[in-house]
Amino acid sequence: MIKIFIFGITGRMGKEILNFLKINNNFNLLGGINKNNSQLIFKNNYIKIFKKMKNNGILIDFSNYLILKKNLFISKIFSIPLLIGITGLNLQLLNYVKYTSGFIPILLSYNMSIGLNLINYFLSNINLYLKIYNYNSFIIDIHHDKKIDKPSGSSLMLFSKIKSLNKNIFSVRIKNIIGNHIIYLISNNELIKIEHIILQRNIFIIGIFYSLFWLLKKCNGCYSMYDVYF
């Protein structure tokens, strides 16, 4: 049984993960914390939990980029693999994630859905031809109005795979839209449109728990959902 601790347990994704844990017997939730009481993370009751997780345990982090460094430190000193689903990371935090992955396995992903990672895979295999055949491109990134980062981590991930001459991201925040990414690839003579729409947040949960089994088998390093699926 995999032991789980959740950073950001009262957030949107934290609640979704909790609902899944209630109906799945393969996991044992040992605890969680949210950003409002993250300063208590080094108290004895939490230290006892982390010590129990050294074997067959994983930390899940959907908290906030402001406390990610502290969570990375916890995973490092207790040697617990870490799954990160936080977006809006700056270069300093990304470098710290990479540094910490030298000591533990880390999975960092801005979007854990199968579909968006399939598009990511597709773009990775055609980006050379976009440049050769003079395609321009842009991404429209649409999310709910509670989403803080703009553009989204998912659109930045897709953006990084596109090697066309000119590319842009346009971000829109609309109430109740879970996630919608539209990619336009445009030449002088034709237009290719690729669209990904999240219908239910369950698709993220499927990706998360598929990843947990995968991550437990990995050596130290920084991985993505691209590694998990492909």
Disulfide bonds with the S-S distance in Angstrom:
none
